[in-house]
Amino acid sequence: LIAVPDAPGKPLVMAFTSRSVNLSWAPPLNNHNSLISHYRIQIREGEGKEWDDNKIIDTPDNRTVFQVRGCLPFTTYSFRVMAVNGKGKSHFSTASYYMLTLREVPSGKPSITSAHNMSSTSIQLTWVSPPLSTIHGEFLGYVLRYKPRMADESKAKEIRLKDSSITKHTITKLKVFTQYSVSLQVENPEGQGNVTTVIVMTDEGVPSMPVNVSLRNITNSSILIHWRQPTNPNGIIIGYRLYYMHKDFTDVETVRRPQEHMQYRLSGLKPYTNYKLWLKAFTWKNEGEPSEPFTMMTDVRGPSPPTVSNLTCCNETSIFVEWDKPKIFYKSVDNYYIHYRKENAGTWKEIEVIVERTTFTTRPTTYILTNLTTNSLYEIKVQGATKGIYDSSKLFKGQETEIQKFRLRQHCDHVRAFTMVLSKDSSSTSSSSTLRHLENALGSSGAGALAGVFVVALALFFAVVILGIWRRYFNEAYYYLDEGTVTPVPASIPDWDIIDAKRAVPTHVFIQRVAAMHMDINTGFAREFQEIEEASKGDISTSNASNASEHIDKNRYNNILAYDHSRVQLRPLPGQKKGEYLNANFIDGFQKARNYIATQGPLPSTYDSFWRMIWEQKVYVVVMITNLLERGRRKCDMYWPNEGKVIYGLMEVTLIKEEIMATYTIRQFSLRHTRMKKINSGKHRPTEITVYQYQYTNWPDNGIPDNPLPVVSFVKKSSDLNQDREGPLLVHCSAGVGRTGAYILIDAILKQLKSKGEANIYTYLKHIRTQRNHLVQSEEQYAFVHDAMAEAIASGETNVNASHLSRCIDNLQSSFTTDENSIPWQLLDRQFKLATSYTPPECQFVSALGGNNRSKNRNFDFLPIEKSRVRLSSTPDGSDYINASWIPGFHSLREFVVTQHPLESTVADFWRMIWDHSVSTIVVLSSLQKPEFGVFWPAKKMDMEHFRVELTEETTNFNGYESKQLKLSSFHSGNFVLNVKIIFRPDWPRPRCLENSTDVTELPRLISALYVEEKEQQPSPTVIVDRFGGTESGIFCALSSLLSQLDSEHHVDVYQAVKYVHNQRPGTWRSQEDLLYIYKVLESVCTSRSRYPPEGVEE
């Protein structure tokens, strides 16, 4: 009888290595009349586990020994055997004893997920351990080695982490701002595994003090300072801040373009004044240690003119001269100089009078001029002089007195002395009384002398008249344009921030203060604004020029007038007695007088004057905060050429380029003076200049913007362009008071925040309202300025230069705490929470959650809010709802529509939206997964209520992407046809891989370019479709905007782009990882291309 054999004996382990096991077993006791052909060995990995039917090996013959290969190191195994004969298979033998293969050096290596600096001397590493199956032995922990990148391996330091559960470690006591090579390995008793290495740099530290500081070439208004860069820069030195203090006032100058040897001339100082100076270097992140302070005194300046108090004839060849000390002098008056000559003699003779220092006296100084010629008319003037502090041989001569004239005659010593009265109010009286006195004293001969004087005066009068006529008729063609302004700029720095310093609010409490002022329906703002209004009513400044009958038509609004004392005055043209009138005022800035010009929107009658004011005041940036038409009303006239060039009076204006963005437009003009033919006194001013106009287009009339963030960004960009310019920043809206005042207030207080770490909005507004009435017109605008400042403080500087982006990302991923339980990447987390802080009230979801609309939503985490939802044309059931939101882009506030993948019940609504808003491009990021995410376009055609949707091209290739072409044609509007392209990119951008950023950025760039191209013909939004109208679409819109910004400005503002999307469609962003992903994509773009220059370097 033939049957299957009995089970073999229990296998025994005879020998083993890390990868193989030698087995031996006894054959079956009975093979039941059929020879054993071979054996089958079943392998079990691990203790107590089930046998795996897939792990069976057949031996090649019937020998009872076999080597099992392909085992894993340091792994527990057991084995059992079955015999096979001609009849079949036996039962399995008893399992062998458990055995453990030998160890090996680990083959796995940890994956470093994050490596970033924690500070200037520490680096944090985060990793994921390799699978345990790759450890090949007891997991003893990790070996971490680090060294400066360029150092030899012998300089590497080693840290052993003897806990295999650790996945994070901070390396401390590193060098500041140094690249380190950091490697990590796992370790078992056999040795160490493969190495994972990353390069990471410690953060910038605090620069040490500038060295070898010296003061040279001290004058009465400036000083030349020399120094060398810090011994330990501890980062990239971006520049230096030079602080100089006089009394209790400290000012600062920023010096950029650093070199190893630096020098800078500090100007604008007061003469004979003590200053304390010190320097600090600064990096992108930190300001360094101050240098040793220097105390110095500026040199003296010449005194004001003395006052000639007495001219007396001593005899027919000499004159007694007496004068009082100058009212203004510095240190002392050391010398006087008497200049005299015969009238029209040409050259002046000079006599030096040295002041004796024996005793202090206030008595006048006297001198007798001798050896003069009888019967001659002499001109006399006196000036004082002061010796220099640093060089006593150097004399600083002061201002000269007005020329005094005196005629010497025989017997003039019989005339008693008379006093020269120089008061302007009494000049006429004194002259006539003097003449009468002379006439009485001299008799008939004196009368003859008076007649001679009268003839000379009459001749001078006719000479002046003739000169005036000659200049009018023969010199009109020449117009000198490089003279000073009509109203000179005051030398004093406005001190509004010092006078009422107690009203200033420190940065660290400003946000809480604004929140408190918003309480009880903005009670705090109402109270402060009322106080400012009351203070403005008490202003007695006149506006006579604005009220003049010939100027009334040049005021856009009858109640908005320009104060006379601060009004911008144009220089008279040849033949004019006075300059033309403009409704414009100078406005002080932060620590700078006349930093702004606030004016109304130009009228057609003032175009010429407006452009001439720009030329004369050397304006480089014009800020316009209005649209030409708002709510059907004319708010401003178009004072610039739409294309080409236009001549406005004497000025030729040429439009060079225009760039339209979502919230503002930038225009560049060339401005040329058509009558400029010669230049005065060797001054070289170009005959053609460049002027930039920044027009903010999203400020609603009679209201305020919904979001202060784009306004703050606009103010920073437009103001920064004017930073190093000589002329003021010109700001206008319609009236030149409301929005204009808000802009000026925001810009000045931003500068105060940066310089002093405090904001004094209340005091500054009171100050500038004395220079132009009604600045910041309403309580609402006053509160908005506070909200804008709070936003600026909370968010900080988020517009990052491309060359600084990697460093910015490192900082965002830094954690400034030693608490092990703290949230990683605290700064990133803070920025994410700030960007997504807006929580819409329930009333914003009234349509999304109302009536039958609930069933039109796929996911209730992604709902449109009222203020930004896309509305459909009305339908018979009265619903205009679709789950879709308007999202702003770089070029337009309605550049994108984000929507969910249409449900079967909302396909008709989707195509109605495409039809209503003339959409020509649809981007589909969701995968087609029936039945949930099905096809929403027709196989051939589909009829709607008013139009037909027809597929014209099934599958085409559009720049490498699958696409379909459709045509929407109207049933009622003749031949109207809308061509629509659908572009497919399923699962974009999943998986979120940054190895090739082009794969992520190519499509947003393509769509952005397509939008700009189509915008030239007919602007229409791009519809972005993903599963729920959520994160994928949000990333797409944000990246599209940021890539356009990067190409245009070489900067990116990720925070602003992310906040824009959130405020339009709350819920889009799920975690800070979304924010970090956008940063990382942009970083990959910047590092893979060299087209973005560092800040301050022109391409």
Protein Blocks (a to p, Z undefined) as FASTA:
>chain_A
ZZddddddddddfbdcfkbccddddddfbgghpacfbdcddddedehiacdfklccddfb
lcfbdcdehiaehiacddddddddfkbccddddddddddddddddfbdcddfbdcdfbfk
bccdddddddfklnopacfbjcdddddfkbcfklpccdddfbfkbcbdcdehiaehiacd
dddddddfkbccdddddddddddddddddehiacehiafkbccddddddfblopacfbdc
ddddehjbccddddehiafbdcdddehiaehiacddddddddfkbccddddddddddddd
dddddddfbdcdfblmbccddddddfbdghiafbdcdddddehklpacdddddddfkbcc
fbdcddddehiaehiacddddddddddfklmkbccdddddddddddddehklmpccdddd
fbfklmmmmmmmmmmmmmmmnmmmlmmmmmmmmmmmmmmmmmmmmmmmmmmmmmmmpccf
kbccfbdcdfbdcfklmmmmmlpccfklmmmmmmmmmgghhllmmmmmmmmmmmmmmpcb
dcfkmmpmklmmmpfbfklccdfklpccddddehiabdcdddddddddehiahkbccddd
ddfklmmmmmmmmmmnopabdcddbdfbgghiafbdcfbdfbhjddehjbccddfbdcdd
fkbccdddddddfkbcbdeehiacdfbdcddddddfkbcehiacfblklmmmmmmmmmmm
mmmpmbdcddddflommmmmmmmmmmmmmmmmmmnopacfklmmmmmmmmoghiajbfkl
mmmmmmmmmmmmmnopabdcfklmmmmmmmmmpccdfbfkbcehkllmmmmmmmmmpccd
fklmmmmmgcjlmmmpfblkbccdfklpccddddfkopacdcddddddfkbmblbccddd
ddfklmmmmmmmmmmnopabdcdfbdcddfklccfbdfkbccdfkbccddfbfbdceehi
acdddddddfklojaccdddddddehiabdcdfkbmmlmmmmmmmmmmmmmmmmmmmgcd
dddddfkopmkmmmmmmmmmmmmmmmmnopacfklmmmmmmmmmghkambfklmmmmmmm
mmmmmmmpckbccehiaZZ
